[in-house]
Amino acid sequence: MQYGQFAFVYDALMRDVDYNGWADYAAGFIPAGASVLECACGTGEMSLRLARKRYSVSACDISDDMLAVAAEKQREQGMFKADLRFFRADMRSLPAGKKYGCVLALCDGVNYLTSREDVKKFFSSAHSVLRDGGVLIFDISSRYKLEHVLGNNTFADDGEDLAYIWQNAYDPESKLVEMKLSFFVNRNGLYERFGETHIQRAHSVKEIMSWLRETGFEPEAYGFMTLEAPKETDERIQFAARKI
C-alpha cells in the first residue's frame, strides 16, 4: 500500500523541504499564462503555491488520503478558487478533454512508475493533454541516490510526536528499491504504530530522455535547482520536455 495513513504524517516528515524555493524554480519552466496540471500532487503544497502565483491549477493524485489532506489545506487557507481544483486520477491515464500549457510531476512521482511501460504511459498521457508547444516538467530521485544513498540502508528518527524506522532493500538487477516504513505516532502519550511499503525504480537519465523522445517530446535534463547539466552524483534530476 502506498500513501494511506502515511498521507497524514507526510507533511511532518517533509517539514525541512524548501517548497517556496522549489515552487519558484518550477515556475521558471512554466510558460507565461499557462494552465497547469499537477500529477501526483500529494498534500497540495506545490499546487497551492502555484495558485498563489496566479496560475490556473488542476491537481490530481491516485491517493484519496493525500487528496483529503490537500483539500483541507485549501479550506484552511481560503483558497476556494475556480482556478484551483483537486481530483483523483492515475497519472498514467489522465482525463481527456481539457488542454493544458504545462503538466507537472514533482517529488518522485515518476520513480513510483516502476516499469518502462508505465513511464511511457504517463508521458503519452501528458502529451495527449498538453497544448502544442506545451511543456512537461518533472523530477526524479536519481539512480545514484536510490542505489548509493538509500540503497540497502536503514534510517530512523525518534521524534517526540512522530518516530519512524525506514528500511530499504535495493535490487541492482531490477533497479527497484523496496522501502518498508514503520511509523509511531504519539496520541496523548500512547504511540500508535502503522506501516507501509513503497517501491520505486531507479530510472537513468539516458532512459528517461529516450522515452520522452519516443513519446513526442524534446527533452532537457538539469541538476536539481540549477540550469546546468546533471552530474553523476546528483541526487535529484529535473526534466523539462516540450511537446513537439
Phi and psi restraints in degrees (value plus and minus 20) as a CYANA .aco file:
   2 GLN   PHI    -146.3  -106.3
   2 GLN   PSI     109.3   149.3
   3 TYR   PHI      38.0    78.0
   3 TYR   PSI      34.4    74.4
   4 GLY   PHI    -114.7   -74.7
   4 GLY   PSI    -126.3   -86.3
   5 GLN   PHI     -79.0   -39.0
   5 GLN   PSI     -46.9    -6.9
   6 PHE   PHI     -74.1   -34.1
   6 PHE   PSI     -51.3   -11.3
   7 ALA   PHI     -76.4   -36.4
   7 ALA   PSI     -51.9   -11.9
   8 PHE   PHI    -105.7   -65.7
   8 PHE   PSI     -26.2    13.8
   9 VAL   PHI    -138.0   -98.0
   9 VAL   PSI     -21.7    18.3
  10 TYR   PHI     -76.9   -36.9
  10 TYR   PSI     -66.5   -26.5
  11 ASP   PHI     -85.3   -45.3
  11 ASP   PSI     -52.9   -12.9
  12 ALA   PHI     -84.7   -44.7
  12 ALA   PSI     -57.3   -17.3
  13 LEU   PHI     -94.3   -54.3
  13 LEU   PSI     -44.6    -4.6
  14 MET   PHI    -121.8   -81.8
  14 MET   PSI      -4.0    36.0
  15 ARG   PHI     -84.4   -44.4
  15 ARG   PSI     -41.4    -1.4
  16 ASP   PHI    -109.4   -69.4
  16 ASP   PSI     -21.3    18.7
  17 VAL   PHI     -93.5   -53.5
  17 VAL   PSI     114.6   154.6
  18 ASP   PHI    -104.2   -64.2
  18 ASP   PSI      58.0    98.0
  19 TYR   PHI     -84.8   -44.8
  19 TYR   PSI     -54.1   -14.1
  20 ASN   PHI     -84.9   -44.9
  20 ASN   PSI     -66.1   -26.1
  21 GLY   PHI     -84.7   -44.7
  21 GLY   PSI     -57.5   -17.5
  22 TRP   PHI     -86.2   -46.2
  22 TRP   PSI     -61.5   -21.5
  23 ALA   PHI     -83.9   -43.9
  23 ALA   PSI     -61.3   -21.3
  24 ASP   PHI     -82.4   -42.4
  24 ASP   PSI     -62.1   -22.1
  25 TYR   PHI     -83.9   -43.9
  25 TYR   PSI     -68.2   -28.2
  26 ALA   PHI     -81.0   -41.0
  26 ALA   PSI     -60.1   -20.1
  27 ALA   PHI     -82.2   -42.2
  27 ALA   PSI     -45.0    -5.0
  28 GLY   PHI     -85.3   -45.3
  28 GLY   PSI     -38.0     2.0
  29 PHE   PHI    -119.1   -79.1
  29 PHE   PSI     -32.4     7.6
  30 ILE   PHI    -104.6   -64.6
  30 ILE   PSI     106.9   146.9
  31 PRO   PHI     -78.6   -38.6
  31 PRO   PSI     124.4   164.4
  32 ALA   PHI     -76.0   -36.0
  32 ALA   PSI     111.6   151.6
  33 GLY   PHI      54.7    94.7
  33 GLY   PSI     -14.0    26.0
  34 ALA   PHI     -92.6   -52.6
  34 ALA   PSI     122.8   162.8
  35 SER   PHI    -100.4   -60.4
  35 SER   PSI     124.9   164.9
  36 VAL   PHI    -139.6   -99.6
  36 VAL   PSI     115.3   155.3
  37 LEU   PHI    -133.3   -93.3
  37 LEU   PSI      93.6   133.6
  38 GLU   PHI    -116.5   -76.5
  38 GLU   PSI     104.2   144.2
  39 CYS   PHI    -119.0   -79.0
  39 CYS   PSI     132.0   172.0
  40 ALA   PHI      30.5    70.5
  40 ALA   PSI      32.0    72.0
  41 CYS   PHI     -93.5   -53.5
  41 CYS   PSI     -33.2     6.8
  42 GLY   PHI      40.4    80.4
  42 GLY   PSI    -152.4  -112.4
  43 THR   PHI    -107.4   -67.4
  43 THR   PSI      -7.6    32.4
  44 GLY   PHI      64.5   104.5
  44 GLY   PSI     -10.9    29.1
  45 GLU   PHI     -77.6   -37.6
  45 GLU   PSI     -64.9   -24.9
  46 MET   PHI     -95.8   -55.8
  46 MET   PSI     -59.1   -19.1
  47 SER   PHI     -78.8   -38.8
  47 SER   PSI     -65.7   -25.7
  48 LEU   PHI     -83.9   -43.9
  48 LEU   PSI     -60.3   -20.3
  49 ARG   PHI     -87.4   -47.4
  49 ARG   PSI     -60.7   -20.7
  50 LEU   PHI     -87.7   -47.7
  50 LEU   PSI     -55.5   -15.5
  51 ALA   PHI     -83.8   -43.8
  51 ALA   PSI     -56.9   -16.9
  52 ARG   PHI     -87.4   -47.4
  52 ARG   PSI     -43.0    -3.0
  53 LYS   PHI    -104.0   -64.0
  53 LYS   PSI     -10.6    29.4
  54 ARG   PHI      53.3    93.3
  54 ARG   PSI       4.7    44.7
  55 TYR   PHI    -105.0   -65.0
  55 TYR   PSI     128.7   168.7
  56 SER   PHI    -103.7   -63.7
  56 SER   PSI      95.8   135.8
  57 VAL   PHI    -139.6   -99.6
  57 VAL   PSI     106.8   146.8
  58 SER   PHI    -131.0   -91.0
  58 SER   PSI     118.2   158.2
  59 ALA   PHI    -156.8  -116.8
  59 ALA   PSI     112.3   152.3
  60 CYS   PHI    -149.4  -109.4
  60 CYS   PSI     137.3   177.3
  61 ASP   PHI    -172.4  -132.4
  61 ASP   PSI     138.0   178.0
  62 ILE   PHI    -108.0   -68.0
  62 ILE   PSI     -32.3     7.7
  63 SER   PHI    -116.8   -76.8
  63 SER   PSI      98.8   138.8
  64 ASP   PHI     -82.2   -42.2
  64 ASP   PSI     -55.5   -15.5
  65 ASP   PHI     -87.8   -47.8
  65 ASP   PSI     -61.5   -21.5
  66 MET   PHI     -80.5   -40.5
  66 MET   PSI     -63.7   -23.7
  67 LEU   PHI     -85.9   -45.9
  67 LEU   PSI     -53.7   -13.7
  68 ALA   PHI     -84.0   -44.0
  68 ALA   PSI     -62.0   -22.0
  69 VAL   PHI     -85.3   -45.3
  69 VAL   PSI     -62.8   -22.8
  70 ALA   PHI     -82.3   -42.3
  70 ALA   PSI     -62.8   -22.8
  71 ALA   PHI     -85.2   -45.2
  71 ALA   PSI     -56.7   -16.7
  72 GLU   PHI     -85.2   -45.2
  72 GLU   PSI     -60.2   -20.2
  73 LYS   PHI     -82.2   -42.2
  73 LYS   PSI     -60.4   -20.4
  74 GLN   PHI     -80.6   -40.6
  74 GLN   PSI     -61.5   -21.5
  75 ARG   PHI     -86.3   -46.3
  75 ARG   PSI     -67.7   -27.7
  76 GLU   PHI     -81.4   -41.4
  76 GLU   PSI     -54.8   -14.8
  77 GLN   PHI    -112.5   -72.5
  77 GLN   PSI     -15.6    24.4
  78 GLY   PHI      42.6    82.6
  78 GLY   PSI      14.5    54.5
  79 MET   PHI    -117.6   -77.6
  79 MET   PSI      18.4    58.4
  80 PHE   PHI     -96.9   -56.9
  80 PHE   PSI      75.0   115.0
  81 LYS   PHI    -154.4  -114.4
  81 LYS   PSI     127.9   167.9
  82 ALA   PHI     -84.3   -44.3
  82 ALA   PSI     -42.8    -2.8
  83 ASP   PHI    -119.0   -79.0
  83 ASP   PSI       1.9    41.9
  84 LEU   PHI    -163.2  -123.2
  84 LEU   PSI      93.9   133.9
  85 ARG   PHI    -161.1  -121.1
  85 ARG   PSI     124.9   164.9
  86 PHE   PHI    -131.4   -91.4
  86 PHE   PSI     121.5   161.5
  87 PHE   PHI    -174.4  -134.4
  87 PHE   PSI     140.8   180.8
  88 ARG   PHI    -108.0   -68.0
  88 ARG   PSI     111.2   151.2
  89 ALA   PHI    -183.4  -143.4
  89 ALA   PSI     132.1   172.1
  90 ASP   PHI    -108.5   -68.5
  90 ASP   PSI     106.1   146.1
  91 MET   PHI     -84.1   -44.1
  91 MET   PSI     -36.2     3.8
  92 ARG   PHI    -100.9   -60.9
  92 ARG   PSI     -31.1     8.9
  93 SER   PHI    -167.2  -127.2
  93 SER   PSI      53.9    93.9
  94 LEU   PHI     -94.5   -54.5
  94 LEU   PSI     123.9   163.9
  95 PRO   PHI     -84.0   -44.0
  95 PRO   PSI     114.1   154.1
  96 ALA   PHI     -98.1   -58.1
  96 ALA   PSI     146.0   186.0
  97 GLY   PHI     102.9   142.9
  97 GLY   PSI    -102.4   -62.4
  98 LYS   PHI     -92.8   -52.8
  98 LYS   PSI     122.5   162.5
  99 LYS   PHI    -128.8   -88.8
  99 LYS   PSI     123.4   163.4
 100 TYR   PHI    -140.8  -100.8
 100 TYR   PSI     135.7   175.7
 101 GLY   PHI    -105.8   -65.8
 101 GLY   PSI     -37.1     2.9
 102 CYS   PHI    -170.9  -130.9
 102 CYS   PSI     115.0   155.0
 103 VAL   PHI    -134.0   -94.0
 103 VAL   PSI     114.4   154.4
 104 LEU   PHI    -147.8  -107.8
 104 LEU   PSI     118.9   158.9
 105 ALA   PHI    -167.5  -127.5
 105 ALA   PSI      90.8   130.8
 106 LEU   PHI    -137.2   -97.2
 106 LEU   PSI     142.9   182.9
 107 CYS   PHI      40.4    80.4
 107 CYS   PSI      38.0    78.0
 108 ASP   PHI      60.0   100.0
 108 ASP   PSI     -15.0    25.0
 109 GLY   PHI     -72.0   -32.0
 109 GLY   PSI     -62.0   -22.0
 110 VAL   PHI     -94.5   -54.5
 110 VAL   PSI     -47.5    -7.5
 111 ASN   PHI     -83.7   -43.7
 111 ASN   PSI     -48.3    -8.3
 112 TYR   PHI     -95.0   -55.0
 112 TYR   PSI     -29.6    10.4
 113 LEU   PHI    -108.7   -68.7
 113 LEU   PSI      84.7   124.7
 114 THR   PHI    -117.1   -77.1
 114 THR   PSI      -7.7    32.3
 115 SER   PHI    -160.0  -120.0
 115 SER   PSI     138.1   178.1
 116 ARG   PHI     -77.9   -37.9
 116 ARG   PSI     -60.1   -20.1
 117 GLU   PHI     -81.9   -41.9
 117 GLU   PSI     -63.1   -23.1
 118 ASP   PHI     -89.5   -49.5
 118 ASP   PSI     -58.9   -18.9
 119 VAL   PHI     -82.9   -42.9
 119 VAL   PSI     -64.2   -24.2
 120 LYS   PHI     -88.2   -48.2
 120 LYS   PSI     -50.8   -10.8
 121 LYS   PHI     -82.3   -42.3
 121 LYS   PSI     -62.7   -22.7
 122 PHE   PHI     -83.2   -43.2
 122 PHE   PSI     -67.5   -27.5
 123 PHE   PHI     -79.8   -39.8
 123 PHE   PSI     -64.3   -24.3
 124 SER   PHI     -84.8   -44.8
 124 SER   PSI     -60.2   -20.2
 125 SER   PHI     -85.9   -45.9
 125 SER   PSI     -62.0   -22.0
 126 ALA   PHI     -82.7   -42.7
 126 ALA   PSI     -61.8   -21.8
 127 HIS   PHI     -78.5   -38.5
 127 HIS   PSI     -59.6   -19.6
 128 SER   PHI     -90.8   -50.8
 128 SER   PSI     -45.6    -5.6
 129 VAL   PHI    -121.0   -81.0
 129 VAL   PSI     -21.0    19.0
 130 LEU   PHI    -108.7   -68.7
 130 LEU   PSI     124.5   164.5
 131 ARG   PHI     -88.7   -48.7
 131 ARG   PSI     138.8   178.8
 132 ASP   PHI     -76.9   -36.9
 132 ASP   PSI     110.7   150.7
 133 GLY   PHI      63.5   103.5
 133 GLY   PSI     -22.7    17.3
 134 GLY   PHI     -87.8   -47.8
 134 GLY   PSI     147.5   187.5
 135 VAL   PHI    -145.1  -105.1
 135 VAL   PSI     117.2   157.2
 136 LEU   PHI    -120.5   -80.5
 136 LEU   PSI     103.8   143.8
 137 ILE   PHI    -142.8  -102.8
 137 ILE   PSI     106.4   146.4
 138 PHE   PHI    -178.3  -138.3
 138 PHE   PSI     145.7   185.7
 139 ASP   PHI    -151.6  -111.6
 139 ASP   PSI     145.1   185.1
 140 ILE   PHI    -155.1  -115.1
 140 ILE   PSI     131.2   171.2
 141 SER   PHI     -92.0   -52.0
 141 SER   PSI     110.0   150.0
 142 SER   PHI     -91.5   -51.5
 142 SER   PSI     143.5   183.5
 143 ARG   PHI     -80.6   -40.6
 143 ARG   PSI     -58.1   -18.1
 144 TYR   PHI     -78.2   -38.2
 144 TYR   PSI     -65.3   -25.3
 145 LYS   PHI     -84.1   -44.1
 145 LYS   PSI     -69.4   -29.4
 146 LEU   PHI     -88.0   -48.0
 146 LEU   PSI     -52.5   -12.5
 147 GLU   PHI    -103.3   -63.3
 147 GLU   PSI     -63.4   -23.4
 148 HIS   PHI    -126.1   -86.1
 148 HIS   PSI     -46.0    -6.0
 149 VAL   PHI    -115.1   -75.1
 149 VAL   PSI     -73.6   -33.6
 150 LEU   PHI     -98.9   -58.9
 150 LEU   PSI     -76.7   -36.7
 151 GLY   PHI      22.4    62.4
 151 GLY   PSI    -150.2  -110.2
 152 ASN   PHI    -124.9   -84.9
 152 ASN   PSI      18.5    58.5
 153 ASN   PHI    -119.6   -79.6
 153 ASN   PSI     141.1   181.1
 154 THR   PHI    -139.5   -99.5
 154 THR   PSI     115.0   155.0
 155 PHE   PHI    -142.4  -102.4
 155 PHE   PSI     130.2   170.2
 156 ALA   PHI    -169.1  -129.1
 156 ALA   PSI     133.5   173.5
 157 ASP   PHI    -164.7  -124.7
 157 ASP   PSI     112.5   152.5
 158 ASP   PHI    -129.9   -89.9
 158 ASP   PSI      29.1    69.1
 159 GLY   PHI     -78.2   -38.2
 159 GLY   PSI     133.8   173.8
 160 GLU   PHI     -87.1   -47.1
 160 GLU   PSI     -60.5   -20.5
 161 ASP   PHI    -113.7   -73.7
 161 ASP   PSI     -47.4    -7.4
 162 LEU   PHI    -165.5  -125.5
 162 LEU   PSI     104.5   144.5
 163 ALA   PHI    -143.3  -103.3
 163 ALA   PSI     134.7   174.7
 164 TYR   PHI    -170.7  -130.7
 164 TYR   PSI     138.4   178.4
 165 ILE   PHI    -145.9  -105.9
 165 ILE   PSI     109.1   149.1
 166 TRP   PHI    -145.6  -105.6
 166 TRP   PSI      87.7   127.7
 167 GLN   PHI    -130.1   -90.1
 167 GLN   PSI     109.0   149.0
 168 ASN   PHI    -136.2   -96.2
 168 ASN   PSI     126.7   166.7
 169 ALA   PHI    -156.3  -116.3
 169 ALA   PSI      95.8   135.8
 170 TYR   PHI    -124.1   -84.1
 170 TYR   PSI     111.5   151.5
 171 ASP   PHI    -125.6   -85.6
 171 ASP   PSI      89.0   129.0
 172 PRO   PHI     -86.3   -46.3
 172 PRO   PSI     -39.8     0.2
 173 GLU   PHI     -97.9   -57.9
 173 GLU   PSI     -69.7   -29.7
 174 SER   PHI    -105.1   -65.1
 174 SER   PSI     -34.7     5.3
 175 LYS   PHI      44.6    84.6
 175 LYS   PSI       5.6    45.6
 176 LEU   PHI    -121.3   -81.3
 176 LEU   PSI     120.6   160.6
 177 VAL   PHI    -136.6   -96.6
 177 VAL   PSI     105.9   145.9
 178 GLU   PHI    -118.1   -78.1
 178 GLU   PSI     104.9   144.9
 179 MET   PHI    -134.3   -94.3
 179 MET   PSI      94.4   134.4
 180 LYS   PHI    -121.3   -81.3
 180 LYS   PSI      98.6   138.6
 181 LEU   PHI    -135.7   -95.7
 181 LEU   PSI     109.3   149.3
 182 SER   PHI    -136.8   -96.8
 182 SER   PSI     107.2   147.2
 183 PHE   PHI    -135.4   -95.4
 183 PHE   PSI     127.0   167.0
 184 PHE   PHI    -151.0  -111.0
 184 PHE   PSI      88.6   128.6
 185 VAL   PHI    -125.3   -85.3
 185 VAL   PSI     107.5   147.5
 186 ASN   PHI     -94.8   -54.8
 186 ASN   PSI      95.0   135.0
 187 ARG   PHI    -134.7   -94.7
 187 ARG   PSI      68.6   108.6
 188 ASN   PHI      36.1    76.1
 188 ASN   PSI      25.4    65.4
 189 GLY   PHI      71.8   111.8
 189 GLY   PSI     -31.5     8.5
 190 LEU   PHI    -129.7   -89.7
 190 LEU   PSI     118.0   158.0
 191 TYR   PHI    -116.6   -76.6
 191 TYR   PSI     103.8   143.8
 192 GLU   PHI    -112.8   -72.8
 192 GLU   PSI     109.6   149.6
 193 ARG   PHI    -127.1   -87.1
 193 ARG   PSI     116.9   156.9
 194 PHE   PHI    -169.1  -129.1
 194 PHE   PSI     140.8   180.8
 195 GLY   PHI    -158.8  -118.8
 195 GLY   PSI     135.7   175.7
 196 GLU   PHI    -162.6  -122.6
 196 GLU   PSI     134.8   174.8
 197 THR   PHI    -138.1   -98.1
 197 THR   PSI     107.9   147.9
 198 HIS   PHI    -140.2  -100.2
 198 HIS   PSI     122.1   162.1
 199 ILE   PHI    -146.5  -106.5
 199 ILE   PSI     108.7   148.7
 200 GLN   PHI    -146.3  -106.3
 200 GLN   PSI     136.1   176.1
 201 ARG   PHI    -130.3   -90.3
 201 ARG   PSI     121.9   161.9
 202 ALA   PHI    -109.2   -69.2
 202 ALA   PSI      63.6   103.6
 203 HIS   PHI     -90.5   -50.5
 203 HIS   PSI     126.0   166.0
 204 SER   PHI    -112.2   -72.2
 204 SER   PSI     137.6   177.6
 205 VAL   PHI     -79.8   -39.8
 205 VAL   PSI     -61.3   -21.3
 206 LYS   PHI     -80.5   -40.5
 206 LYS   PSI     -63.6   -23.6
 207 GLU   PHI     -82.0   -42.0
 207 GLU   PSI     -69.3   -29.3
 208 ILE   PHI     -80.3   -40.3
 208 ILE   PSI     -65.0   -25.0
 209 MET   PHI     -82.0   -42.0
 209 MET   PSI     -60.9   -20.9
 210 SER   PHI     -85.1   -45.1
 210 SER   PSI     -64.9   -24.9
 211 TRP   PHI     -87.0   -47.0
 211 TRP   PSI     -53.9   -13.9
 212 LEU   PHI     -85.2   -45.2
 212 LEU   PSI     -64.4   -24.4
 213 ARG   PHI     -83.7   -43.7
 213 ARG   PSI     -58.8   -18.8
 214 GLU   PHI     -84.6   -44.6
 214 GLU   PSI     -45.7    -5.7
 215 THR   PHI    -122.6   -82.6
 215 THR   PSI      -6.9    33.1
 216 GLY   PHI      76.3   116.3
 216 GLY   PSI       8.7    48.7
 217 PHE   PHI    -139.0   -99.0
 217 PHE   PSI     134.7   174.7
 218 GLU   PHI    -125.3   -85.3
 218 GLU   PSI      83.3   123.3
 219 PRO   PHI    -119.0   -79.0
 219 PRO   PSI     134.1   174.1
 220 GLU   PHI    -151.2  -111.2
 220 GLU   PSI     127.1   167.1
 221 ALA   PHI    -143.1  -103.1
 221 ALA   PSI     123.6   163.6
 222 TYR   PHI    -158.8  -118.8
 222 TYR   PSI     132.3   172.3
 223 GLY   PHI     -83.4   -43.4
 223 GLY   PSI     121.5   161.5
 224 PHE   PHI     -79.7   -39.7
 224 PHE   PSI     115.7   155.7
 225 MET   PHI      45.1    85.1
 225 MET   PSI       3.0    43.0
 226 THR   PHI    -155.9  -115.9
 226 THR   PSI     154.8   194.8
 227 LEU   PHI    -136.0   -96.0
 227 LEU   PSI       5.6    45.6
 228 GLU   PHI    -124.7   -84.7
 228 GLU   PSI     137.1   177.1
 229 ALA   PHI     -80.3   -40.3
 229 ALA   PSI     124.0   164.0
 230 PRO   PHI     -85.8   -45.8
 230 PRO   PSI     127.8   167.8
 231 LYS   PHI    -121.3   -81.3
 231 LYS   PSI     141.9   181.9
 232 GLU   PHI     -77.5   -37.5
 232 GLU   PSI     -55.3   -15.3
 233 THR   PHI    -120.7   -80.7
 233 THR   PSI     -10.1    29.9
 234 ASP   PHI     -83.8   -43.8
 234 ASP   PSI     117.2   157.2
 235 GLU   PHI    -110.9   -70.9
 235 GLU   PSI     -38.1     1.9
 236 ARG   PHI    -158.2  -118.2
 236 ARG   PSI     116.9   156.9
 237 ILE   PHI    -139.5   -99.5
 237 ILE   PSI     115.1   155.1
 238 GLN   PHI    -123.1   -83.1
 238 GLN   PSI     117.3   157.3
 239 PHE   PHI    -143.4  -103.4
 239 PHE   PSI     120.0   160.0
 240 ALA   PHI    -151.2  -111.2
 240 ALA   PSI     100.7   140.7
 241 ALA   PHI    -150.4  -110.4
 241 ALA   PSI     103.2   143.2
 242 ARG   PHI    -114.0   -74.0
 242 ARG   PSI     114.9   154.9
 243 LYS   PHI     -88.4   -48.4
 243 LYS   PSI     106.2   146.2
